[in-house]
Structure formats: structure tokens, C-alpha cells
């Protein structure tokens, strides 16, 4: 679980940094898409961490149930 959390955390950080850099570069060159990229980065700043947190909660619930079932089977 810890290894998977680290992988998703690193992927989330890379995704956010990439989007921030894209937005920053777009703002420096004043492209027509600057406003859209900024709004996308702003939305992703909220959505990506929430998605990763939700995924880890679901992962914990699913594997906790599997572990409980395995433990019950071993006791029987």
C-alpha cells in the first residue's frame, strides 16, 4: 500500500507541476489559450488531490475487506 501511495503521489505532483509550467509558459508568450490553461490548472489543483485521496480510501476499503475474508478463511 505504501509503495502504491508513493507512486500515485509522485504521479500527481508531476501532473500538477507539468500543468503549472504549461500555464506559465503560455502566459509568458501570451497565447490565446492562456486563460483556458489557467482555469484548467486551477481546476486540476483541486481535482487531482481529491481524486488521489478518494482512490486511496477506496483501495483501503477493498483490500481491508479482502484481508478480513482471508483471515476468516484461515481461521476456519
PyMOL Python script that loads the backbone (N, CA, C, O; Angstrom):
from pymol import cmd

cmd.read_pdbstr("""\
ATOM      1  N   UNK A   1       0.823  -1.193   0.000  1.00  0.00           N
ATOM      2  CA  UNK A   1       0.000   0.000   0.000  1.00  0.00           C
ATOM      3  C   UNK A   1       0.866   1.256   0.000  1.00  0.00           C
ATOM      4  O   UNK A   1       0.572   2.210  -0.719  1.00  0.00           O
ATOM      5  N   UNK A   2       1.921   1.264   0.792  1.00  0.00           N
ATOM      6  CA  UNK A   2       2.776   2.444   0.886  1.00  0.00           C
ATOM      7  C   UNK A   2       3.456   2.727  -0.446  1.00  0.00           C
ATOM      8  O   UNK A   2       3.592   3.883  -0.847  1.00  0.00           O
ATOM      9  N   UNK A   3       3.879   1.678  -1.125  1.00  0.00           N
ATOM     10  CA  UNK A   3       4.546   1.854  -2.418  1.00  0.00           C
ATOM     11  C   UNK A   3       3.571   2.425  -3.442  1.00  0.00           C
ATOM     12  O   UNK A   3       3.941   3.297  -4.229  1.00  0.00           O
ATOM     13  N   UNK A   4       2.341   1.947  -3.440  1.00  0.00           N
ATOM     14  CA  UNK A   4       1.330   2.434  -4.372  1.00  0.00           C
ATOM     15  C   UNK A   4       0.985   3.891  -4.077  1.00  0.00           C
ATOM     16  O   UNK A   4       0.783   4.680  -5.000  1.00  0.00           O
ATOM     17  N   UNK A   5       0.917   4.247  -2.806  1.00  0.00           N
ATOM     18  CA  UNK A   5       0.651   5.636  -2.427  1.00  0.00           C
ATOM     19  C   UNK A   5       1.744   6.555  -2.943  1.00  0.00           C
ATOM     20  O   UNK A   5       1.464   7.636  -3.460  1.00  0.00           O
ATOM     21  N   UNK A   6       2.998   6.120  -2.800  1.00  0.00           N
ATOM     22  CA  UNK A   6       4.114   6.924  -3.270  1.00  0.00           C
ATOM     23  C   UNK A   6       4.054   7.116  -4.776  1.00  0.00           C
ATOM     24  O   UNK A   6       4.311   8.212  -5.275  1.00  0.00           O
ATOM     25  N   UNK A   7       3.720   6.065  -5.497  1.00  0.00           N
ATOM     26  CA  UNK A   7       3.633   6.150  -6.955  1.00  0.00           C
ATOM     27  C   UNK A   7       2.557   7.140  -7.367  1.00  0.00           C
ATOM     28  O   UNK A   7       2.795   7.984  -8.231  1.00  0.00           O
ATOM     29  N   UNK A   8       1.379   7.054  -6.767  1.00  0.00           N
ATOM     30  CA  UNK A   8       0.295   7.974  -7.107  1.00  0.00           C
ATOM     31  C   UNK A   8       0.617   9.402  -6.670  1.00  0.00           C
ATOM     32  O   UNK A   8       0.255  10.350  -7.368  1.00  0.00           O
ATOM     33  N   UNK A   9       1.275   9.573  -5.550  1.00  0.00           N
ATOM     34  CA  UNK A   9       1.654  10.910  -5.099  1.00  0.00           C
ATOM     35  C   UNK A   9       2.645  11.545  -6.068  1.00  0.00           C
ATOM     36  O   UNK A   9       2.516  12.718  -6.417  1.00  0.00           O
ATOM     37  N   UNK A  10       3.624  10.774  -6.498  1.00  0.00           N
ATOM     38  CA  UNK A  10       4.607  11.288  -7.446  1.00  0.00           C
ATOM     39  C   UNK A  10       3.947  11.607  -8.778  1.00  0.00           C
ATOM     40  O   UNK A  10       4.250  12.633  -9.388  1.00  0.00           O
ATOM     41  N   UNK A  11       3.049  10.744  -9.237  1.00  0.00           N
ATOM     42  CA  UNK A  11       2.342  10.998 -10.497  1.00  0.00           C
ATOM     43  C   UNK A  11       1.501  12.264 -10.397  1.00  0.00           C
ATOM     44  O   UNK A  11       1.457  13.052 -11.341  1.00  0.00           O
ATOM     45  N   UNK A  12       0.839  12.466  -9.273  1.00  0.00           N
ATOM     46  CA  UNK A  12       0.034  13.670  -9.068  1.00  0.00           C
ATOM     47  C   UNK A  12       0.886  14.926  -9.055  1.00  0.00           C
ATOM     48  O   UNK A  12       0.507  15.942  -9.637  1.00  0.00           O
ATOM     49  N   UNK A  13       2.032  14.864  -8.397  1.00  0.00           N
ATOM     50  CA  UNK A  13       2.930  16.020  -8.341  1.00  0.00           C
ATOM     51  C   UNK A  13       3.460  16.350  -9.733  1.00  0.00           C
ATOM     52  O   UNK A  13       3.503  17.517 -10.122  1.00  0.00           O
ATOM     53  N   UNK A  14       3.862  15.328 -10.479  1.00  0.00           N
ATOM     54  CA  UNK A  14       4.367  15.548 -11.837  1.00  0.00           C
ATOM     55  C   UNK A  14       3.280  16.146 -12.717  1.00  0.00           C
ATOM     56  O   UNK A  14       3.546  17.060 -13.498  1.00  0.00           O
ATOM     57  N   UNK A  15       2.067  15.642 -12.600  1.00  0.00           N
ATOM     58  CA  UNK A  15       0.953  16.166 -13.389  1.00  0.00           C
ATOM     59  C   UNK A  15       0.691  17.637 -13.066  1.00  0.00           C
ATOM     60  O   UNK A  15       0.542  18.454 -13.974  1.00  0.00           O
ATOM     61  N   UNK A  16       0.636  17.972 -11.793  1.00  0.00           N
ATOM     62  CA  UNK A  16       0.376  19.362 -11.399  1.00  0.00           C
ATOM     63  C   UNK A  16       1.512  20.292 -11.817  1.00  0.00           C
ATOM     64  O   UNK A  16       1.256  21.381 -12.331  1.00  0.00           O
ATOM     65  N   UNK A  17       2.751  19.884 -11.607  1.00  0.00           N
ATOM     66  CA  UNK A  17       3.883  20.723 -11.993  1.00  0.00           C
ATOM     67  C   UNK A  17       3.906  20.933 -13.502  1.00  0.00           C
ATOM     68  O   UNK A  17       4.168  22.037 -13.977  1.00  0.00           O
ATOM     69  N   UNK A  18       3.631  19.875 -14.248  1.00  0.00           N
ATOM     70  CA  UNK A  18       3.588  19.999 -15.707  1.00  0.00           C
ATOM     71  C   UNK A  18       2.532  20.990 -16.164  1.00  0.00           C
ATOM     72  O   UNK A  18       2.774  21.800 -17.059  1.00  0.00           O
ATOM     73  N   UNK A  19       1.369  20.924 -15.551  1.00  0.00           N
ATOM     74  CA  UNK A  19       0.309  21.854 -15.928  1.00  0.00           C
ATOM     75  C   UNK A  19       0.660  23.288 -15.533  1.00  0.00           C
ATOM     76  O   UNK A  19       0.360  24.223 -16.274  1.00  0.00           O
ATOM     77  N   UNK A  20       1.295  23.468 -14.368  1.00  0.00           N
ATOM     78  CA  UNK A  20       1.694  24.808 -13.957  1.00  0.00           C
ATOM     79  C   UNK A  20       2.745  25.374 -14.910  1.00  0.00           C
ATOM     80  O   UNK A  20       2.689  26.546 -15.282  1.00  0.00           O
ATOM     81  N   UNK A  21       3.693  24.543 -15.296  1.00  0.00           N
ATOM     82  CA  UNK A  21       4.711  25.006 -16.235  1.00  0.00           C
ATOM     83  C   UNK A  21       4.104  25.363 -17.585  1.00  0.00           C
ATOM     84  O   UNK A  21       4.481  26.367 -18.190  1.00  0.00           O
ATOM     85  N   UNK A  22       3.173  24.554 -18.057  1.00  0.00           N
ATOM     86  CA  UNK A  22       2.497  24.839 -19.324  1.00  0.00           C
ATOM     87  C   UNK A  22       1.734  26.159 -19.244  1.00  0.00           C
ATOM     88  O   UNK A  22       1.774  26.963 -20.176  1.00  0.00           O
ATOM     89  N   UNK A  23       1.048  26.377 -18.141  1.00  0.00           N
ATOM     90  CA  UNK A  23       0.308  27.619 -17.957  1.00  0.00           C
ATOM     91  C   UNK A  23       1.262  28.808 -17.875  1.00  0.00           C
ATOM     92  O   UNK A  23       1.007  29.858 -18.464  1.00  0.00           O
ATOM     93  N   UNK A  24       2.344  28.640 -17.154  1.00  0.00           N
ATOM     94  CA  UNK A  24       3.323  29.722 -17.016  1.00  0.00           C
ATOM     95  C   UNK A  24       3.947  30.075 -18.361  1.00  0.00           C
ATOM     96  O   UNK A  24       4.065  31.251 -18.704  1.00  0.00           O
ATOM     97  N   UNK A  25       4.342  29.067 -19.113  1.00  0.00           N
ATOM     98  CA  UNK A  25       4.932  29.313 -20.435  1.00  0.00           C
ATOM     99  C   UNK A  25       3.914  29.973 -21.360  1.00  0.00           C
ATOM    100  O   UNK A  25       4.263  30.872 -22.126  1.00  0.00           O
ATOM    101  N   UNK A  26       2.684  29.541 -21.295  1.00  0.00           N
ATOM    102  CA  UNK A  26       1.636  30.124 -22.114  1.00  0.00           C
ATOM    103  C   UNK A  26       1.420  31.589 -21.750  1.00  0.00           C
ATOM    104  O   UNK A  26       1.212  32.422 -22.631  1.00  0.00           O
ATOM    105  N   UNK A  27       1.468  31.904 -20.466  1.00  0.00           N
ATOM    106  CA  UNK A  27       1.291  33.290 -20.021  1.00  0.00           C
ATOM    107  C   UNK A  27       2.464  34.153 -20.463  1.00  0.00           C
ATOM    108  O   UNK A  27       2.279  35.321 -20.806  1.00  0.00           O
ATOM    109  N   UNK A  28       3.661  33.593 -20.458  1.00  0.00           N
ATOM    110  CA  UNK A  28       4.834  34.359 -20.875  1.00  0.00           C
ATOM    111  C   UNK A  28       4.762  34.712 -22.360  1.00  0.00           C
ATOM    112  O   UNK A  28       5.169  35.802 -22.761  1.00  0.00           O
ATOM    113  N   UNK A  29       4.255  33.806 -23.160  1.00  0.00           N
ATOM    114  CA  UNK A  29       4.183  34.043 -24.598  1.00  0.00           C
ATOM    115  C   UNK A  29       2.833  34.621 -25.021  1.00  0.00           C
ATOM    116  O   UNK A  29       2.612  34.862 -26.208  1.00  0.00           O
ATOM    117  N   UNK A  30       1.939  34.842 -24.078  1.00  0.00           N
ATOM    118  CA  UNK A  30       0.635  35.465 -24.309  1.00  0.00           C
ATOM    119  C   UNK A  30      -0.135  34.794 -25.447  1.00  0.00           C
ATOM    120  O   UNK A  30      -0.533  35.443 -26.414  1.00  0.00           O
ATOM    121  N   UNK A  31      -0.330  33.513 -25.314  1.00  0.00           N
ATOM    122  CA  UNK A  31      -1.102  32.795 -26.323  1.00  0.00           C
ATOM    123  C   UNK A  31      -2.591  32.977 -26.056  1.00  0.00           C
ATOM    124  O   UNK A  31      -2.979  33.358 -24.952  1.00  0.00           O
ATOM    125  N   UNK A  32      -3.421  32.711 -27.044  1.00  0.00           N
ATOM    126  CA  UNK A  32      -4.871  32.850 -26.841  1.00  0.00           C
ATOM    127  C   UNK A  32      -5.440  31.847 -25.834  1.00  0.00           C
ATOM    128  O   UNK A  32      -6.527  32.061 -25.297  1.00  0.00           O
ATOM    129  N   UNK A  33      -4.724  30.773 -25.581  1.00  0.00           N
ATOM    130  CA  UNK A  33      -5.215  29.727 -24.674  1.00  0.00           C
ATOM    131  C   UNK A  33      -4.810  29.957 -23.218  1.00  0.00           C
ATOM    132  O   UNK A  33      -5.082  29.105 -22.372  1.00  0.00           O
ATOM    133  N   UNK A  34      -4.180  31.065 -22.909  1.00  0.00           N
ATOM    134  CA  UNK A  34      -3.674  31.301 -21.555  1.00  0.00           C
ATOM    135  C   UNK A  34      -4.779  31.228 -20.512  1.00  0.00           C
ATOM    136  O   UNK A  34      -4.599  30.589 -19.476  1.00  0.00           O
ATOM    137  N   UNK A  35      -5.889  31.849 -20.753  1.00  0.00           N
ATOM    138  CA  UNK A  35      -6.986  31.855 -19.782  1.00  0.00           C
ATOM    139  C   UNK A  35      -7.530  30.438 -19.569  1.00  0.00           C
ATOM    140  O   UNK A  35      -7.788  30.036 -18.435  1.00  0.00           O
ATOM    141  N   UNK A  36      -7.700  29.696 -20.637  1.00  0.00           N
ATOM    142  CA  UNK A  36      -8.205  28.319 -20.525  1.00  0.00           C
ATOM    143  C   UNK A  36      -7.226  27.429 -19.778  1.00  0.00           C
ATOM    144  O   UNK A  36      -7.632  26.611 -18.952  1.00  0.00           O
ATOM    145  N   UNK A  37      -5.938  27.585 -20.064  1.00  0.00           N
ATOM    146  CA  UNK A  37      -4.935  26.788 -19.363  1.00  0.00           C
ATOM    147  C   UNK A  37      -4.883  27.129 -17.884  1.00  0.00           C
ATOM    148  O   UNK A  37      -4.704  26.245 -17.046  1.00  0.00           O
ATOM    149  N   UNK A  38      -5.039  28.403 -17.559  1.00  0.00           N
ATOM    150  CA  UNK A  38      -5.060  28.800 -16.152  1.00  0.00           C
ATOM    151  C   UNK A  38      -6.246  28.175 -15.430  1.00  0.00           C
ATOM    152  O   UNK A  38      -6.097  27.643 -14.330  1.00  0.00           O
ATOM    153  N   UNK A  39      -7.415  28.239 -16.044  1.00  0.00           N
ATOM    154  CA  UNK A  39      -8.602  27.650 -15.421  1.00  0.00           C
ATOM    155  C   UNK A  39      -8.462  26.133 -15.285  1.00  0.00           C
ATOM    156  O   UNK A  39      -8.898  25.553 -14.291  1.00  0.00           O
ATOM    157  N   UNK A  40      -7.857  25.496 -16.283  1.00  0.00           N
ATOM    158  CA  UNK A  40      -7.620  24.056 -16.202  1.00  0.00           C
ATOM    159  C   UNK A  40      -6.667  23.707 -15.080  1.00  0.00           C
ATOM    160  O   UNK A  40      -6.884  22.735 -14.357  1.00  0.00           O
ATOM    161  N   UNK A  41      -5.614  24.491 -14.930  1.00  0.00           N
ATOM    162  CA  UNK A  41      -4.658  24.263 -13.841  1.00  0.00           C
ATOM    163  C   UNK A  41      -5.302  24.493 -12.487  1.00  0.00           C
ATOM    164  O   UNK A  41      -5.047  23.755 -11.535  1.00  0.00           O
ATOM    165  N   UNK A  42      -6.123  25.502 -12.404  1.00  0.00           N
ATOM    166  CA  UNK A  42      -6.823  25.785 -11.152  1.00  0.00           C
ATOM    167  C   UNK A  42      -7.758  24.637 -10.782  1.00  0.00           C
ATOM    168  O   UNK A  42      -7.804  24.214  -9.627  1.00  0.00           O
ATOM    169  N   UNK A  43      -8.493  24.142 -11.756  1.00  0.00           N
ATOM    170  CA  UNK A  43      -9.398  23.021 -11.502  1.00  0.00           C
ATOM    171  C   UNK A  43      -8.613  21.761 -11.127  1.00  0.00           C
ATOM    172  O   UNK A  43      -9.006  21.030 -10.218  1.00  0.00           O
ATOM    173  N   UNK A  44      -7.518  21.513 -11.821  1.00  0.00           N
ATOM    174  CA  UNK A  44      -6.718  20.320 -11.539  1.00  0.00           C
ATOM    175  C   UNK A  44      -6.054  20.397 -10.173  1.00  0.00           C
ATOM    176  O   UNK A  44      -5.811  19.368  -9.542  1.00  0.00           O
ATOM    177  N   UNK A  45      -5.761  21.604  -9.712  1.00  0.00           N
ATOM    178  CA  UNK A  45      -5.181  21.774  -8.382  1.00  0.00           C
ATOM    179  C   UNK A  45      -6.125  21.229  -7.318  1.00  0.00           C
ATOM    180  O   UNK A  45      -5.681  20.745  -6.277  1.00  0.00           O
ATOM    181  N   UNK A  46      -7.401  21.306  -7.573  1.00  0.00           N
ATOM    182  CA  UNK A  46      -8.389  20.796  -6.636  1.00  0.00           C
ATOM    183  C   UNK A  46      -8.739  19.344  -6.944  1.00  0.00           C
ATOM    184  O   UNK A  46      -8.818  18.518  -6.035  1.00  0.00           O
ATOM    185  N   UNK A  47      -8.948  19.034  -8.208  1.00  0.00           N
ATOM    186  CA  UNK A  47      -9.453  17.714  -8.609  1.00  0.00           C
ATOM    187  C   UNK A  47      -8.429  16.596  -8.429  1.00  0.00           C
ATOM    188  O   UNK A  47      -8.778  15.522  -7.939  1.00  0.00           O
ATOM    189  N   UNK A  48      -7.173  16.825  -8.813  1.00  0.00           N
ATOM    190  CA  UNK A  48      -6.162  15.756  -8.744  1.00  0.00           C
ATOM    191  C   UNK A  48      -5.942  15.277  -7.309  1.00  0.00           C
ATOM    192  O   UNK A  48      -6.000  14.068  -7.080  1.00  0.00           O
ATOM    193  N   UNK A  49      -5.693  16.148  -6.330  1.00  0.00           N
ATOM    194  CA  UNK A  49      -5.521  15.640  -4.963  1.00  0.00           C
ATOM    195  C   UNK A  49      -6.781  14.951  -4.408  1.00  0.00           C
ATOM    196  O   UNK A  49      -6.682  13.952  -3.696  1.00  0.00           O
ATOM    197  N   UNK A  50      -7.945  15.484  -4.733  1.00  0.00           N
ATOM    198  CA  UNK A  50      -9.183  14.854  -4.265  1.00  0.00           C
ATOM    199  C   UNK A  50      -9.330  13.464  -4.877  1.00  0.00           C
ATOM    200  O   UNK A  50      -9.708  12.516  -4.190  1.00  0.00           O
ATOM    201  N   UNK A  51      -9.032  13.346  -6.167  1.00  0.00           N
ATOM    202  CA  UNK A  51      -9.093  12.046  -6.838  1.00  0.00           C
ATOM    203  C   UNK A  51      -8.119  11.054  -6.210  1.00  0.00           C
ATOM    204  O   UNK A  51      -8.484   9.908  -5.948  1.00  0.00           O
ATOM    205  N   UNK A  52      -6.894  11.483  -5.968  1.00  0.00           N
ATOM    206  CA  UNK A  52      -5.901  10.590  -5.371  1.00  0.00           C
ATOM    207  C   UNK A  52      -6.303  10.170  -3.959  1.00  0.00           C
ATOM    208  O   UNK A  52      -6.128   9.010  -3.586  1.00  0.00           O
ATOM    209  N   UNK A  53      -6.837  11.096  -3.178  1.00  0.00           N
ATOM    210  CA  UNK A  53      -7.285  10.773  -1.826  1.00  0.00           C
ATOM    211  C   UNK A  53      -8.452   9.780  -1.866  1.00  0.00           C
ATOM    212  O   UNK A  53      -8.500   8.830  -1.084  1.00  0.00           O
ATOM    213  N   UNK A  54      -9.382  10.016  -2.781  1.00  0.00           N
ATOM    214  CA  UNK A  54     -10.525   9.113  -2.925  1.00  0.00           C
ATOM    215  C   UNK A  54     -10.066   7.725  -3.344  1.00  0.00           C
ATOM    216  O   UNK A  54     -10.567   6.719  -2.842  1.00  0.00           O
ATOM    217  N   UNK A  55      -9.126   7.677  -4.252  1.00  0.00           N
ATOM    218  CA  UNK A  55      -8.608   6.386  -4.708  1.00  0.00           C
ATOM    219  C   UNK A  55      -7.963   5.617  -3.556  1.00  0.00           C
ATOM    220  O   UNK A  55      -8.174   4.411  -3.424  1.00  0.00           O
ATOM    221  N   UNK A  56      -7.183   6.299  -2.726  1.00  0.00           N
ATOM    222  CA  UNK A  56      -6.547   5.597  -1.614  1.00  0.00           C
ATOM    223  C   UNK A  56      -7.577   5.117  -0.590  1.00  0.00           C
ATOM    224  O   UNK A  56      -7.410   4.050   0.001  1.00  0.00           O
ATOM    225  N   UNK A  57      -8.641   5.898  -0.376  1.00  0.00           N
ATOM    226  CA  UNK A  57      -9.696   5.443   0.539  1.00  0.00           C
ATOM    227  C   UNK A  57     -10.390   4.187   0.003  1.00  0.00           C
ATOM    228  O   UNK A  57     -10.624   3.231   0.743  1.00  0.00           O
ATOM    229  N   UNK A  58     -10.710   4.204  -1.278  1.00  0.00           N
ATOM    230  CA  UNK A  58     -11.360   3.039  -1.893  1.00  0.00           C
ATOM    231  C   UNK A  58     -10.428   1.835  -1.843  1.00  0.00           C
ATOM    232  O   UNK A  58     -10.865   0.718  -1.565  1.00  0.00           O
ATOM    233  N   UNK A  59      -9.156   2.059  -2.110  1.00  0.00           N
ATOM    234  CA  UNK A  59      -8.169   0.977  -2.071  1.00  0.00           C
ATOM    235  C   UNK A  59      -8.112   0.355  -0.681  1.00  0.00           C
ATOM    236  O   UNK A  59      -8.073  -0.868  -0.543  1.00  0.00           O
ATOM    237  N   UNK A  60      -8.108   1.202   0.348  1.00  0.00           N
ATOM    238  CA  UNK A  60      -8.077   0.693   1.722  1.00  0.00           C
ATOM    239  C   UNK A  60      -9.307  -0.147   2.040  1.00  0.00           C
ATOM    240  O   UNK A  60      -9.192  -1.206   2.656  1.00  0.00           O
ATOM    241  N   UNK A  61     -10.466   0.309   1.630  1.00  0.00           N
ATOM    242  CA  UNK A  61     -11.708  -0.408   1.913  1.00  0.00           C
ATOM    243  C   UNK A  61     -11.716  -1.754   1.191  1.00  0.00           C
ATOM    244  O   UNK A  61     -12.063  -2.775   1.784  1.00  0.00           O
ATOM    245  N   UNK A  62     -11.342  -1.758  -0.061  1.00  0.00           N
ATOM    246  CA  UNK A  62     -11.361  -3.001  -0.849  1.00  0.00           C
ATOM    247  C   UNK A  62     -10.385  -4.018  -0.283  1.00  0.00           C
ATOM    248  O   UNK A  62     -10.744  -5.178  -0.080  1.00  0.00           O
ATOM    249  N   UNK A  63      -9.155  -3.594  -0.026  1.00  0.00           N
ATOM    250  CA  UNK A  63      -8.167  -4.544   0.458  1.00  0.00           C
ATOM    251  C   UNK A  63      -8.358  -4.899   1.918  1.00  0.00           C
ATOM    252  O   UNK A  63      -7.922  -5.969   2.344  1.00  0.00           O
ATOM    253  N   UNK A  64      -8.988  -4.048   2.694  1.00  0.00           N
ATOM    254  CA  UNK A  64      -9.309  -4.394   4.073  1.00  0.00           C
ATOM    255  C   UNK A  64     -10.338  -5.526   4.080  1.00  0.00           C
ATOM    256  O   UNK A  64     -10.226  -6.465   4.868  1.00  0.00           O
ATOM    257  N   UNK A  65     -11.332  -5.433   3.207  1.00  0.00           N
ATOM    258  CA  UNK A  65     -12.333  -6.496   3.105  1.00  0.00           C
ATOM    259  C   UNK A  65     -11.695  -7.806   2.649  1.00  0.00           C
ATOM    260  O   UNK A  65     -12.044  -8.873   3.154  1.00  0.00           O
ATOM    261  N   UNK A  66     -10.770  -7.734   1.706  1.00  0.00           N
ATOM    262  CA  UNK A  66     -10.087  -8.948   1.238  1.00  0.00           C
ATOM    263  C   UNK A  66      -9.261  -9.572   2.348  1.00  0.00           C
ATOM    264  O   UNK A  66      -9.262 -10.791   2.519  1.00  0.00           O
ATOM    265  N   UNK A  67      -8.553  -8.737   3.106  1.00  0.00           N
ATOM    266  CA  UNK A  67      -7.748  -9.259   4.205  1.00  0.00           C
ATOM    267  C   UNK A  67      -8.634  -9.895   5.268  1.00  0.00           C
ATOM    268  O   UNK A  67      -8.283 -10.939   5.818  1.00  0.00           O
ATOM    269  N   UNK A  68      -9.776  -9.282   5.565  1.00  0.00           N
ATOM    270  CA  UNK A  68     -10.693  -9.839   6.553  1.00  0.00           C
ATOM    271  C   UNK A  68     -11.218 -11.201   6.091  1.00  0.00           C
ATOM    272  O   UNK A  68     -11.325 -12.133   6.889  1.00  0.00           O
ATOM    273  N   UNK A  69     -11.543 -11.312   4.803  1.00  0.00           N
ATOM    274  CA  UNK A  69     -12.023 -12.584   4.270  1.00  0.00           C
ATOM    275  C   UNK A  69     -10.935 -13.644   4.317  1.00  0.00           C
ATOM    276  O   UNK A  69     -11.214 -14.796   4.650  1.00  0.00           O
ATOM    277  N   UNK A  70      -9.691 -13.274   3.988  1.00  0.00           N
ATOM    278  CA  UNK A  70      -8.594 -14.219   4.043  1.00  0.00           C
ATOM    279  C   UNK A  70      -8.347 -14.687   5.471  1.00  0.00           C
ATOM    280  O   UNK A  70      -8.094 -15.869   5.706  1.00  0.00           O
ATOM    281  N   UNK A  71      -8.419 -13.763   6.425  1.00  0.00           N
ATOM    282  CA  UNK A  71      -8.202 -14.120   7.827  1.00  0.00           C
ATOM    283  C   UNK A  71      -9.302 -15.060   8.317  1.00  0.00           C
ATOM    284  O   UNK A  71      -9.014 -15.998   9.060  1.00  0.00           O
ATOM    285  N   UNK A  72     -10.552 -14.832   7.920  1.00  0.00           N
ATOM    286  CA  UNK A  72     -11.644 -15.712   8.305  1.00  0.00           C
ATOM    287  C   UNK A  72     -11.466 -17.102   7.720  1.00  0.00           C
ATOM    288  O   UNK A  72     -11.725 -18.103   8.389  1.00  0.00           O
ATOM    289  N   UNK A  73     -11.022 -17.162   6.467  1.00  0.00           N
ATOM    290  CA  UNK A  73     -10.821 -18.455   5.818  1.00  0.00           C
ATOM    291  C   UNK A  73      -9.699 -19.230   6.481  1.00  0.00           C
ATOM    292  O   UNK A  73      -9.786 -20.451   6.608  1.00  0.00           O
ATOM    293  N   UNK A  74      -8.640 -18.541   6.911  1.00  0.00           N
ATOM    294  CA  UNK A  74      -7.544 -19.210   7.567  1.00  0.00           C
ATOM    295  C   UNK A  74      -7.923 -19.734   8.942  1.00  0.00           C
ATOM    296  O   UNK A  74      -7.408 -20.767   9.369  1.00  0.00           O
ATOM    297  N   UNK A  75      -8.821 -19.037   9.648  1.00  0.00           N
ATOM    298  CA  UNK A  75      -9.269 -19.483  10.964  1.00  0.00           C
ATOM    299  C   UNK A  75     -10.155 -20.708  10.867  1.00  0.00           C
ATOM    300  O   UNK A  75     -10.169 -21.546  11.769  1.00  0.00           O
ATOM    301  N   UNK A  76     -10.905 -20.812   9.760  1.00  0.00           N
ATOM    302  CA  UNK A  76     -11.809 -21.960   9.598  1.00  0.00           C
ATOM    303  C   UNK A  76     -11.037 -23.147   9.197  1.00  0.00           C
ATOM    304  O   UNK A  76     -11.609 -24.220   9.008  1.00  0.00           O
TER     305      UNK A  76
END
""", "prot")
cmd.dss("prot")
cmd.show_as("cartoon", "prot")
cmd.util.cbc("prot")
cmd.orient("prot")
